[in-house]
């Protein structure tokens, strides 16, 4: 595998990983904010007038959930990239070993006098 192909695969994996990290971080940020705001609405008095601390708490909960989700996705993408790299190396080694075995078989057949 040449360097351009490796770079192409690396950049594709990097783009996919960044996209998934951002997507899950935003999704879980919205879930965290909605969870706290929903609880405040259910528990709060009527008419519903949330205090500033409710919004701050919702933002903090959203940030914590977004951070946890982003790190989880980042770790899984890193493991996936590592497994893909190992598979690529394994394929290259198998190809090289296979070629070596073919050459070795040809040498043996030439030594024995069989063309």
C-alpha positions in Angstrom: 0.0 0.0 0.0 1.5 3.3 -1.0 1.6 6.5 1.1 -1.1 8.3 -0.8 -3.5 5.5 -0.2 -2.7 5.4 3.5 -3.1 9.1 3.8 -6.4 8.9 2.0 -7.7 6.2 4.4 -6.3 8.2 7.4 -8.0 11.4 6.4 -11.3 9.6 5.7 -11.2 8.0 9.1 -10.3 11.3 10.7 -13.2 13.0 9.0 -15.7 10.3 10.0 -14.4 10.4 13.6 -14.7 14.2 13.9 -18.1 14.1 12.4 -19.3 11.4 14.8 -17.8 13.2 17.8 -19.5 16.5 17.0 -22.8 14.8 16.2 -22.9 12.8 19.4 -21.7 15.8 21.5 -24.5 18.0 20.2 -27.1 15.3 20.6 -26.2 14.6 24.2 -25.9 18.3 25.0 -29.5 18.7 23.8 -30.6 15.7 25.8 -28.9 17.0 29.0 -30.4 20.4 28.7 -33.9 19.0 27.8 -33.7 16.6 30.8 -33.0 19.3 33.3 -35.4 21.8 31.8 -38.1 19.1 31.7 -37.6 18.2 35.3 -37.7 21.8 36.3 -41.0 22.2 34.4 -42.5 19.1 36.0 -41.3 20.0 39.5 -41.7 23.8 39.2 -44.5 25.9 40.4 -47.3 27.2 38.2 -47.1 29.4 36.2 -43.7 28.1 35.2 -41.0 30.7 35.6 -37.6 29.0 35.9 -34.8 30.7 37.8 -31.5 31.5 36.2 -29.9 28.7 38.2 -32.2 26.2 36.4 -30.7 27.3 33.0 -27.2 27.2 34.3 -27.7 23.7 35.8 -29.2 22.6 32.4 -26.2 24.0 30.5 -23.8 22.3 32.9 -25.6 18.9 32.7 -25.6 19.2 28.9 -21.9 20.0 28.8 -21.1 17.0 31.0 -23.2 14.6 28.9 -21.7 16.0 25.7 -18.2 15.6 27.0 -18.8 12.0 28.1 -20.5 11.1 24.8 -17.7 12.8 22.8 -14.9 10.9 24.7 -16.8 7.6 24.3 -17.2 8.1 20.6 -13.6 9.3 20.3 -12.3 6.2 22.1 -14.4 3.8 20.0 -13.2 5.6 16.8 -9.6 5.3 17.9 -10.1 1.6 18.5 -11.8 1.1 15.2 -8.9 2.9 13.4 -6.4 0.8 15.2 -8.2 -2.4 14.2 -8.4 -1.2 10.6 -4.7 -0.4 10.6 -3.9 -3.9 12.0 -6.0 -5.5 9.3 -4.3 -3.4 6.6 -0.9 -4.5 7.9 -2.0 -8.1 8.1 -3.2 -8.0 4.5 0.2 -6.6 3.4 2.1 -9.2 5.4 0.0 -12.0 3.9 0.6 -10.7 0.4 4.4 -10.5 1.0 4.6 -13.9 2.7 2.4 -15.4 -0.1 4.8 -14.0 -2.7 7.8 -15.3 -0.7 6.3 -18.8 -0.6 5.6 -18.7 -4.3 9.3 -17.7 -5.0 10.4 -20.4 -2.6 8.3 -23.0 -4.4 9.7 -21.9 -7.7 13.3 -22.2 -6.4 12.6 -25.7 -5.1 11.1 -26.7 -8.4 14.1 -25.3 -10.3 16.4 -27.2 -8.0 14.6 -30.4 -8.6 14.6 -29.8 -12.3 10.9 -29.3 -12.7 10.0 -26.2 -14.6 
